[in-house]
């Protein structure tokens, strides 16, 4: 259905696996912005019913750097608990 998508994670999901890879698109019929690196993230999550689902998404390098900074902030807060 256009305009709607299932969330990658919700509060009741459990992260099972996290994988990532650095990539670079070099050719495409439909994309003008090539030769820019990106980070591809692959997640496996378990929903409350116990079903394991795979989710994937891509981030630009600036998006990934922001993601990384936020996780560092989370780790710093967790260390104070």
N, C-alpha and C positions, 0 to 999 in steps of 0.2 A: 504494500500500500504506500503510495507516494506521500511524503511529508511526515511519516511516522517511522520510528525505528525503535527496536527493543534496546533498553539500556545495556551497556557493557557489563556493569556490575550494579547491584543494589545492596542495601544495607544487610540483607539476609544471605547474600552469596558468599561463598568461601573460595578464595584463590587457591587453586591446585598447582598451577604451573605458570611461569612467566618466562617467555623467551623473547629475544630481540635480535635484530640484525641491522647493520648499516647497509644501505643500498644507494644506487644511483641509476636513475632512468636515463637511458641513452637514445631511445627512439620510441616514437609513438605517433599514431595517426591522428590522435585527437588532442594532444597536449603540446602547448607551445613552450612551457618552461621546463626544458630538459637540462640534463647535466648538473642538476642540483641534488646534493645528497639528502637522504631522508632516513628516518629510523622506523622500521617496521616492528610492531609489537604483536606478539601472539599470546593470548591468555587462555587458560583452561580454568573454568569456574564451575563450582557445584552449586546448584540452586537448592532451595529449602526441601524440595522433593527428592534430592539425591541424584538428580540428573546432571551429568557433566556436559558442559557446552563449551565450544571453542569460539573465541572472539578474536578479531584482529583489527588493527588500525594502523595508520601511518602518521608520522609527525615530521614536520620540517625540523631542521636543526635548532632554530630559535625556540620552537615549541618544546622540543625535547629538553633544551637547556632550562627552560622555565619549569618543566615537569621535574627535572633533577633538583633544582633549587627548592621546590616545594617539598620534595621528599627529604632533603637535608634538614629543612625546618621541622618537619614531622619527627625525624629521628632525634633532633636536639630537644624537642619537647618531651618525647618519650623518655629520654635519659634523665630528665628531672623528676619523673614520677616515681 
